[in-house]
């Protein structure tokens, strides 16, 4: 990867790449009246990167507190993410929650 952003055409052409991991990081907006995020909108092969429940420290004082390195690594590996993975991150609202995904 030479650029941090890819086009939809690039993504379409590379969906069969075994190193490609597509992460849907969609969170419901704080002002939303919907109870959950709709999974029907998820891109093909996308895996849900659950910022609220899986990738946040649940016992922390503040919401969405980042996990420790070890816990983050374990949860990322559970999604199939490895050192050689090509990771594409998106959300349904532009960069509402996708910008919150960090790799240690």
N, CA, C and O atoms as CSV, one atom per row, in Angstrom:
chain,resi,resn,atom,element,x,y,z
A,1,UNK,N,N,0.846,-1.171,0.000
A,1,UNK,CA,C,0.000,0.000,0.000
A,1,UNK,C,C,0.897,1.241,0.000
A,1,UNK,O,O,1.786,1.392,0.838
A,2,UNK,N,N,0.640,2.097,-0.940
A,2,UNK,CA,C,1.439,3.315,-1.047
A,2,UNK,C,C,0.703,4.527,-0.489
A,2,UNK,O,O,1.319,5.546,-0.178
A,3,UNK,N,N,-0.624,4.411,-0.364
A,3,UNK,CA,C,-1.421,5.535,0.129
A,3,UNK,C,C,-2.301,5.070,1.291
A,3,UNK,O,O,-2.722,3.914,1.334
A,4,UNK,N,N,-2.576,5.982,2.234
A,4,UNK,CA,C,-3.427,5.586,3.362
A,4,UNK,C,C,-4.915,5.511,3.004
A,4,UNK,O,O,-5.696,4.911,3.744
A,5,UNK,N,N,-5.311,6.106,1.892
A,5,UNK,CA,C,-6.704,6.050,1.442
A,5,UNK,C,C,-6.786,5.284,0.144
A,5,UNK,O,O,-5.904,5.392,-0.708
A,6,UNK,N,N,-7.853,4.503,-0.008
A,6,UNK,CA,C,-8.053,3.749,-1.243
A,6,UNK,C,C,-9.407,4.107,-1.833
A,6,UNK,O,O,-10.294,4.590,-1.130
A,7,UNK,N,N,-9.554,3.868,-3.109
A,7,UNK,CA,C,-10.826,4.132,-3.788
A,7,UNK,C,C,-11.718,2.898,-3.706
A,7,UNK,O,O,-11.255,1.804,-3.385
A,8,UNK,N,N,-12.980,3.086,-3.996
A,8,UNK,CA,C,-13.887,1.939,-4.028
A,8,UNK,C,C,-13.488,0.979,-5.137
A,8,UNK,O,O,-13.716,-0.226,-5.035
A,9,UNK,N,N,-12.895,1.511,-6.190
A,9,UNK,CA,C,-12.434,0.659,-7.294
A,9,UNK,C,C,-11.274,-0.227,-6.820
A,9,UNK,O,O,-11.232,-1.419,-7.124
A,10,UNK,N,N,-10.344,0.360,-6.079
A,10,UNK,CA,C,-9.238,-0.429,-5.530
A,10,UNK,C,C,-9.776,-1.521,-4.623
A,10,UNK,O,O,-9.356,-2.675,-4.709
A,11,UNK,N,N,-10.712,-1.150,-3.751
A,11,UNK,CA,C,-11.282,-2.132,-2.823
A,11,UNK,C,C,-11.958,-3.268,-3.584
A,11,UNK,O,O,-11.761,-4.438,-3.256
A,12,UNK,N,N,-12.739,-2.939,-4.577
A,12,UNK,CA,C,-13.426,-3.960,-5.375
A,12,UNK,C,C,-12.423,-4.904,-6.041
A,12,UNK,O,O,-12.626,-6.118,-6.061
A,13,UNK,N,N,-11.349,-4.348,-6.582
A,13,UNK,CA,C,-10.336,-5.157,-7.262
A,13,UNK,C,C,-9.528,-6.033,-6.298
A,13,UNK,O,O,-8.936,-7.029,-6.714
A,14,UNK,N,N,-9.503,-5.668,-5.022
A,14,UNK,CA,C,-8.661,-6.378,-4.053
A,14,UNK,C,C,-9.433,-7.182,-3.018
A,14,UNK,O,O,-8.831,-7.701,-2.078
A,15,UNK,N,N,-10.742,-7.298,-3.162
A,15,UNK,CA,C,-11.546,-8.023,-2.173
A,15,UNK,C,C,-11.140,-9.480,-1.990
A,15,UNK,O,O,-11.381,-10.054,-0.928
A,16,UNK,N,N,-10.534,-10.083,-2.994
A,16,UNK,CA,C,-10.129,-11.489,-2.877
A,16,UNK,C,C,-8.735,-11.667,-2.281
A,16,UNK,O,O,-8.296,-12.799,-2.077
A,17,UNK,N,N,-8.041,-10.582,-2.001
A,17,UNK,CA,C,-6.712,-10.657,-1.408
A,17,UNK,C,C,-6.839,-11.241,0.003
A,17,UNK,O,O,-7.538,-10.664,0.836
A,18,UNK,N,N,-6.187,-12.358,0.288
A,18,UNK,CA,C,-6.323,-12.991,1.604
A,18,UNK,C,C,-5.780,-12.146,2.756
A,18,UNK,O,O,-6.124,-12.388,3.913
A,19,UNK,N,N,-4.938,-11.162,2.454
A,19,UNK,CA,C,-4.395,-10.298,3.500
A,19,UNK,C,C,-5.309,-9.107,3.806
A,19,UNK,O,O,-5.077,-8.371,4.765
A,20,UNK,N,N,-6.337,-8.924,2.994
A,20,UNK,CA,C,-7.237,-7.784,3.166
A,20,UNK,C,C,-8.232,-8.035,4.294
A,20,UNK,O,O,-8.923,-9.053,4.313
A,21,UNK,N,N,-8.295,-7.099,5.227
A,21,UNK,CA,C,-9.263,-7.133,6.319
A,21,UNK,C,C,-10.060,-5.835,6.237
A,21,UNK,O,O,-9.501,-4.747,6.375
A,22,UNK,N,N,-11.369,-5.954,6.010
A,22,UNK,CA,C,-12.254,-4.794,5.950
A,22,UNK,C,C,-12.981,-4.706,7.283
A,22,UNK,O,O,-13.633,-5.658,7.711
A,23,UNK,N,N,-12.862,-3.550,7.937
A,23,UNK,CA,C,-13.467,-3.358,9.253
A,23,UNK,C,C,-14.574,-2.315,9.191
A,23,UNK,O,O,-14.346,-1.173,8.792
A,24,UNK,N,N,-15.760,-2.716,9.587
A,24,UNK,CA,C,-16.884,-1.800,9.740
A,24,UNK,C,C,-16.875,-1.335,11.194
A,24,UNK,O,O,-17.085,-2.133,12.107
A,25,UNK,N,N,-16.634,-0.052,11.404
A,25,UNK,CA,C,-16.524,0.489,12.760
A,25,UNK,C,C,-17.743,1.324,13.148
A,25,UNK,O,O,-17.690,2.106,14.098
A,26,UNK,N,N,-18.827,1.156,12.419
A,26,UNK,CA,C,-20.003,1.992,12.623
A,26,UNK,C,C,-20.533,1.917,14.053
A,26,UNK,O,O,-20.796,0.840,14.587
A,27,UNK,N,N,-20.676,3.076,14.642
A,27,UNK,CA,C,-21.332,3.236,15.943
A,27,UNK,C,C,-22.610,4.030,15.703
A,27,UNK,O,O,-22.662,4.876,14.811
A,28,UNK,N,N,-23.624,3.760,16.486
A,28,UNK,CA,C,-24.803,4.612,16.342
A,28,UNK,C,C,-24.450,5.980,16.886
A,28,UNK,O,O,-23.730,6.099,17.878
A,29,UNK,N,N,-24.959,7.007,16.236
A,29,UNK,CA,C,-24.679,8.369,16.678
A,29,UNK,C,C,-25.326,8.619,18.030
A,29,UNK,O,O,-26.382,8.068,18.340
A,30,UNK,N,N,-24.687,9.447,18.818
A,30,UNK,CA,C,-25.192,9.747,20.156
A,30,UNK,C,C,-26.602,10.325,20.109
A,30,UNK,O,O,-27.368,10.156,21.058
A,31,UNK,N,N,-26.952,10.994,19.032
A,31,UNK,CA,C,-28.280,11.605,18.902
A,31,UNK,C,C,-29.299,10.696,18.215
A,31,UNK,O,O,-30.456,11.076,18.035
A,32,UNK,N,N,-28.860,9.487,17.831
A,32,UNK,CA,C,-29.736,8.563,17.111
A,32,UNK,C,C,-30.791,7.949,18.022
A,32,UNK,O,O,-30.534,7.679,19.196
A,33,UNK,N,N,-31.980,7.732,17.467
A,33,UNK,CA,C,-33.051,7.072,18.211
A,33,UNK,C,C,-33.068,5.569,17.928
A,33,UNK,O,O,-33.794,4.824,18.586
A,34,UNK,N,N,-32.266,5.116,16.942
A,34,UNK,CA,C,-32.177,3.700,16.627
A,34,UNK,C,C,-31.466,2.966,17.762
A,34,UNK,O,O,-30.548,3.505,18.381
A,35,UNK,N,N,-31.895,1.739,18.028
A,35,UNK,CA,C,-31.301,0.946,19.100
A,35,UNK,C,C,-29.955,0.342,18.706
A,35,UNK,O,O,-29.027,0.317,19.514
A,36,UNK,N,N,-29.845,-0.140,17.478
A,36,UNK,CA,C,-28.621,-0.812,17.038
A,36,UNK,C,C,-28.216,-0.335,15.661
A,36,UNK,O,O,-28.976,0.341,14.967
A,37,UNK,N,N,-27.020,-0.694,15.283
A,37,UNK,CA,C,-26.518,-0.410,13.949
A,37,UNK,C,C,-26.988,-1.533,13.036
A,37,UNK,O,O,-26.950,-2.702,13.422
A,38,UNK,N,N,-27.423,-1.197,11.851
A,38,UNK,CA,C,-27.946,-2.187,10.906
A,38,UNK,C,C,-26.804,-2.946,10.242
A,38,UNK,O,O,-25.955,-2.350,9.579
A,39,UNK,N,N,-26.785,-4.257,10.423
A,39,UNK,CA,C,-25.737,-5.083,9.816
A,39,UNK,C,C,-25.973,-5.308,8.326
A,39,UNK,O,O,-25.048,-5.706,7.618
A,40,UNK,N,N,-27.176,-5.067,7.835
A,40,UNK,CA,C,-27.478,-5.308,6.423
A,40,UNK,C,C,-26.664,-4.391,5.513
A,40,UNK,O,O,-26.480,-4.706,4.337
A,41,UNK,N,N,-26.182,-3.282,6.024
A,41,UNK,CA,C,-25.425,-2.327,5.224
A,41,UNK,C,C,-23.951,-2.685,5.113
A,41,UNK,O,O,-23.227,-2.050,4.346
A,42,UNK,N,N,-23.494,-3.666,5.843
A,42,UNK,CA,C,-22.069,-4.007,5.893
A,42,UNK,C,C,-21.550,-4.428,4.518
A,42,UNK,O,O,-22.221,-5.157,3.787
A,43,UNK,N,N,-20.353,-3.963,4.177
A,43,UNK,CA,C,-19.724,-4.334,2.914
A,43,UNK,C,C,-19.393,-5.822,2.897
A,43,UNK,O,O,-19.221,-6.428,3.955
A,44,UNK,N,N,-19.301,-6.415,1.710
A,44,UNK,CA,C,-18.928,-7.829,1.626
A,44,UNK,C,C,-17.579,-8.076,2.303
A,44,UNK,O,O,-16.644,-7.292,2.139
A,45,UNK,N,N,-17.486,-9.152,3.050
A,45,UNK,CA,C,-16.285,-9.567,3.778
A,45,UNK,C,C,-15.946,-8.687,4.967
A,45,UNK,O,O,-14.948,-8.940,5.642
A,46,UNK,N,N,-16.740,-7.661,5.247
A,46,UNK,CA,C,-16.417,-6.763,6.359
A,46,UNK,C,C,-16.655,-7.450,7.689
A,46,UNK,O,O,-17.595,-8.228,7.851
A,47,UNK,N,N,-15.796,-7.150,8.623
A,47,UNK,CA,C,-15.908,-7.659,9.990
A,47,UNK,C,C,-16.236,-6.469,10.886
A,47,UNK,O,O,-15.755,-5.359,10.658
A,48,UNK,N,N,-17.048,-6.705,11.892
A,48,UNK,CA,C,-17.455,-5.611,12.765
A,48,UNK,C,C,-16.402,-5.358,13.829
A,48,UNK,O,O,-16.096,-6.240,14.631
A,49,UNK,N,N,-15.850,-4.158,13.836
A,49,UNK,CA,C,-14.885,-3.707,14.828
A,49,UNK,C,C,-15.688,-2.960,15.889
A,49,UNK,O,O,-15.958,-1.767,15.750
A,50,UNK,N,N,-16.060,-3.664,16.936
A,50,UNK,CA,C,-16.973,-3.141,17.950
A,50,UNK,C,C,-16.228,-2.267,18.961
A,50,UNK,O,O,-15.701,-2.753,19.962
A,51,UNK,N,N,-16.200,-0.971,18.672
A,51,UNK,CA,C,-15.484,-0.030,19.522
A,51,UNK,C,C,-16.087,0.013,20.922
A,51,UNK,O,O,-15.352,0.052,21.909
A,52,UNK,N,N,-17.382,0.008,21.020
A,52,UNK,CA,C,-18.075,0.163,22.309
A,52,UNK,C,C,-17.856,-1.010,23.261
A,52,UNK,O,O,-17.570,-0.806,24.441
A,53,UNK,N,N,-17.986,-2.224,22.759
A,53,UNK,CA,C,-17.991,-3.395,23.640
A,53,UNK,C,C,-16.700,-4.206,23.633
A,53,UNK,O,O,-16.242,-4.639,24.691
A,54,UNK,N,N,-16.115,-4.414,22.479
A,54,UNK,CA,C,-14.938,-5.271,22.380
A,54,UNK,C,C,-13.633,-4.501,22.494
A,54,UNK,O,O,-12.697,-4.964,23.147
A,55,UNK,N,N,-13.558,-3.336,21.871
A,55,UNK,CA,C,-12.298,-2.599,21.810
A,55,UNK,C,C,-12.259,-1.396,22.749
A,55,UNK,O,O,-11.507,-0.452,22.505
A,56,UNK,N,N,-13.043,-1.413,23.802
A,56,UNK,CA,C,-12.989,-0.391,24.847
A,56,UNK,C,C,-12.890,-1.081,26.196
A,56,UNK,O,O,-13.448,-2.158,26.404
A,57,UNK,N,N,-12.173,-0.443,27.102
A,57,UNK,CA,C,-12.039,-0.979,28.450
A,57,UNK,C,C,-13.345,-0.727,29.194
A,57,UNK,O,O,-13.670,0.413,29.527
A,58,UNK,N,N,-14.093,-1.800,29.452
A,58,UNK,CA,C,-15.427,-1.692,30.036
A,58,UNK,C,C,-15.419,-1.180,31.477
A,58,UNK,O,O,-16.409,-0.599,31.922
A,59,UNK,N,N,-14.333,-1.381,32.210
A,59,UNK,CA,C,-14.283,-0.947,33.607
A,59,UNK,C,C,-13.693,0.459,33.764
A,59,UNK,O,O,-13.524,0.931,34.889
A,60,UNK,N,N,-13.383,1.124,32.669
A,60,UNK,CA,C,-12.784,2.459,32.732
A,60,UNK,C,C,-13.805,3.513,33.136
A,60,UNK,O,O,-15.009,3.327,32.958
A,61,UNK,N,N,-13.325,4.595,33.670
A,61,UNK,CA,C,-14.177,5.709,34.089
A,61,UNK,C,C,-14.850,6.376,32.892
A,61,UNK,O,O,-16.018,6.757,32.966
A,62,UNK,N,N,-14.122,6.515,31.802
A,62,UNK,CA,C,-14.637,7.209,30.621
A,62,UNK,C,C,-15.011,6.217,29.523
A,62,UNK,O,O,-14.361,5.182,29.377
A,63,UNK,N,N,-16.055,6.524,28.749
A,63,UNK,CA,C,-16.461,5.613,27.668
A,63,UNK,C,C,-15.405,5.562,26.560
A,63,UNK,O,O,-14.668,6.520,26.330
A,64,UNK,N,N,-15.358,4.429,25.893
A,64,UNK,CA,C,-14.467,4.213,24.749
A,64,UNK,C,C,-12.985,4.372,25.089
A,64,UNK,O,O,-12.192,4.776,24.239
A,65,UNK,N,N,-12.613,4.052,26.332
A,65,UNK,CA,C,-11.210,4.089,26.732
A,65,UNK,C,C,-10.471,2.943,26.055
A,65,UNK,O,O,-10.920,1.797,26.084
A,66,UNK,N,N,-9.348,3.260,25.452
A,66,UNK,CA,C,-8.559,2.284,24.706
A,66,UNK,C,C,-8.113,1.126,25.599
A,66,UNK,O,O,-7.802,1.309,26.776
A,67,UNK,N,N,-8.090,-0.050,25.017
A,67,UNK,CA,C,-7.581,-1.235,25.702
A,67,UNK,C,C,-6.071,-1.160,25.881
A,67,UNK,O,O,-5.399,-0.358,25.232
A,68,UNK,N,N,-5.545,-1.999,26.762
A,68,UNK,CA,C,-4.098,-2.134,26.861
A,68,UNK,C,C,-3.596,-2.748,25.553
A,68,UNK,O,O,-4.371,-3.330,24.794
A,69,UNK,N,N,-2.302,-2.615,25.298
A,69,UNK,CA,C,-1.715,-3.181,24.092
A,69,UNK,C,C,-2.022,-4.671,23.973
A,69,UNK,O,O,-2.408,-5.149,22.907
A,70,UNK,N,N,-1.848,-5.398,25.067
A,70,UNK,CA,C,-2.032,-6.852,25.047
A,70,UNK,C,C,-3.478,-7.227,24.723
A,70,UNK,O,O,-3.727,-8.115,23.908
A,71,UNK,N,N,-4.425,-6.547,25.364
A,71,UNK,CA,C,-5.834,-6.846,25.103
A,71,UNK,C,C,-6.225,-6.460,23.679
A,71,UNK,O,O,-6.952,-7.191,23.007
A,72,UNK,N,N,-5.733,-5.297,23.222
A,72,UNK,CA,C,-6.022,-4.858,21.857
A,72,UNK,C,C,-5.498,-5.877,20.852
A,72,UNK,O,O,-6.201,-6.251,19.914
A,73,UNK,N,N,-4.273,-6.320,21.050
A,73,UNK,CA,C,-3.658,-7.286,20.148
A,73,UNK,C,C,-4.467,-8.586,20.111
A,73,UNK,O,O,-4.707,-9.141,19.039
A,74,UNK,N,N,-4.878,-9.061,21.268
A,74,UNK,CA,C,-5.674,-10.289,21.344
A,74,UNK,C,C,-6.994,-10.142,20.590
A,74,UNK,O,O,-7.364,-11.024,19.815
A,75,UNK,N,N,-7.696,-9.052,20.804
A,75,UNK,CA,C,-8.996,-8.825,20.148
A,75,UNK,C,C,-8.814,-8.635,18.640
A,75,UNK,O,O,-9.634,-9.105,17.852
A,76,UNK,N,N,-7.747,-7.951,18.240
A,76,UNK,CA,C,-7.471,-7.755,16.815
A,76,UNK,C,C,-7.174,-9.098,16.140
A,76,UNK,O,O,-7.642,-9.359,15.032
A,77,UNK,N,N,-6.408,-9.932,16.805
A,77,UNK,CA,C,-6.102,-11.256,16.252
A,77,UNK,C,C,-7.366,-12.105,16.164
A,77,UNK,O,O,-7.499,-12.923,15.254
A,78,UNK,N,N,-8.296,-11.916,17.104
A,78,UNK,CA,C,-9.580,-12.631,17.033
A,78,UNK,C,C,-10.340,-12.276,15.752
A,78,UNK,O,O,-11.114,-13.088,15.242
A,79,UNK,N,N,-10.119,-11.058,15.231
A,79,UNK,CA,C,-10.750,-10.639,13.974
A,79,UNK,C,C,-9.947,-11.073,12.749
A,79,UNK,O,O,-10.345,-10.817,11.613
A,80,UNK,N,N,-8.815,-11.732,12.991
A,80,UNK,CA,C,-7.980,-12.196,11.879
A,80,UNK,C,C,-6.917,-11.203,11.461
A,80,UNK,O,O,-6.276,-11.385,10.426
A,81,UNK,N,N,-6.717,-10.154,12.249
A,81,UNK,CA,C,-5.721,-9.138,11.919
A,81,UNK,C,C,-4.347,-9.607,12.378
A,81,UNK,O,O,-4.162,-10.024,13.521
A,82,UNK,N,N,-3.384,-9.527,11.454
A,82,UNK,CA,C,-2.002,-9.908,11.731
A,82,UNK,C,C,-1.073,-8.797,11.266
A,82,UNK,O,O,-1.523,-7.811,10.684
A,83,UNK,N,N,0.222,-8.955,11.521
A,83,UNK,CA,C,1.197,-7.930,11.133
A,83,UNK,C,C,1.210,-7.647,9.642
A,83,UNK,O,O,1.522,-6.528,9.236
A,84,UNK,N,N,0.879,-8.631,8.813
A,84,UNK,CA,C,0.927,-8.431,7.368
A,84,UNK,C,C,-0.447,-8.124,6.755
A,84,UNK,O,O,-0.598,-8.119,5.533
A,85,UNK,N,N,-1.436,-7.870,7.602
A,85,UNK,CA,C,-2.785,-7.572,7.098
A,85,UNK,C,C,-2.846,-6.194,6.446
A,85,UNK,O,O,-2.169,-5.256,6.867
A,86,UNK,N,N,-3.662,-6.100,5.424
A,86,UNK,CA,C,-3.991,-4.820,4.795
A,86,UNK,C,C,-5.358,-4.455,5.359
A,86,UNK,O,O,-6.344,-5.145,5.099
A,87,UNK,N,N,-5.418,-3.388,6.118
A,87,UNK,CA,C,-6.632,-3.064,6.853
A,87,UNK,C,C,-7.344,-1.865,6.237
A,87,UNK,O,O,-6.759,-0.797,6.059
A,88,UNK,N,N,-8.613,-2.068,5.917
A,88,UNK,CA,C,-9.478,-1.003,5.414
A,88,UNK,C,C,-10.526,-0.748,6.487
A,88,UNK,O,O,-11.191,-1.677,6.946
A,89,UNK,N,N,-10.671,0.507,6.886
A,89,UNK,CA,C,-11.592,0.874,7.958
A,89,UNK,C,C,-12.622,1.852,7.416
A,89,UNK,O,O,-12.280,2.806,6.717
A,90,UNK,N,N,-13.901,1.605,7.748
A,90,UNK,CA,C,-14.945,2.531,7.316
A,90,UNK,C,C,-16.074,2.543,8.337
A,90,UNK,O,O,-16.159,1.672,9.203
A,91,UNK,N,N,-16.935,3.544,8.219
A,91,UNK,CA,C,-18.183,3.569,8.985
A,91,UNK,C,C,-19.265,4.200,8.111
A,91,UNK,O,O,-18.972,4.793,7.073
A,92,UNK,N,N,-20.495,4.065,8.536
A,92,UNK,CA,C,-21.633,4.545,7.742
A,92,UNK,C,C,-21.797,6.062,7.735
A,92,UNK,O,O,-22.604,6.584,6.967
A,93,UNK,N,N,-21.055,6.774,8.569
A,93,UNK,CA,C,-21.251,8.215,8.694
A,93,UNK,C,C,-20.023,9.014,8.275
A,93,UNK,O,O,-19.819,10.123,8.768
A,94,UNK,N,N,-19.212,8.484,7.387
A,94,UNK,CA,C,-18.016,9.194,6.945
A,94,UNK,C,C,-16.839,8.839,7.816
A,94,UNK,O,O,-16.226,7.786,7.640
A,95,UNK,N,N,-16.516,9.709,8.758
A,95,UNK,CA,C,-15.430,9.411,9.697
A,95,UNK,C,C,-15.903,9.608,11.139
A,95,UNK,O,O,-15.136,10.059,11.989
A,96,UNK,N,N,-17.120,9.281,11.402
A,96,UNK,CA,C,-17.680,9.414,12.758
A,96,UNK,C,C,-16.959,8.502,13.746
A,96,UNK,O,O,-16.528,8.949,14.809
A,97,UNK,N,N,-16.830,7.228,13.396
A,97,UNK,CA,C,-16.163,6.296,14.295
A,97,UNK,C,C,-14.930,5.641,13.684
A,97,UNK,O,O,-14.075,5.153,14.423
A,98,UNK,N,N,-14.813,5.614,12.373
A,98,UNK,CA,C,-13.664,4.948,11.755
A,98,UNK,C,C,-12.345,5.619,12.123
A,98,UNK,O,O,-11.308,4.959,12.191
A,99,UNK,N,N,-12.381,6.907,12.358
A,99,UNK,CA,C,-11.156,7.622,12.737
A,99,UNK,C,C,-10.681,7.232,14.135
A,99,UNK,O,O,-9.549,7.538,14.510
A,100,UNK,N,N,-11.533,6.562,14.906
A,100,UNK,CA,C,-11.169,6.163,16.272
A,100,UNK,C,C,-10.371,4.866,16.305
A,100,UNK,O,O,-9.806,4.515,17.340
A,101,UNK,N,N,-10.318,4.156,15.194
A,101,UNK,CA,C,-9.580,2.898,15.159
A,101,UNK,C,C,-8.099,3.211,15.056
A,101,UNK,O,O,-7.663,3.945,14.169
A,102,UNK,N,N,-7.336,2.646,15.972
A,102,UNK,CA,C,-5.887,2.837,15.972
A,102,UNK,C,C,-5.244,1.466,16.044
A,102,UNK,O,O,-5.766,0.544,16.670
A,103,UNK,N,N,-4.141,1.359,15.414
A,103,UNK,CA,C,-3.351,0.142,15.552
A,103,UNK,C,C,-2.104,0.504,16.341
A,103,UNK,O,O,-1.424,1.484,16.034
A,104,UNK,N,N,-1.814,-0.276,17.338
A,104,UNK,CA,C,-0.635,-0.003,18.172
A,104,UNK,C,C,0.621,-0.263,17.400
A,104,UNK,O,O,1.719,-0.091,17.931
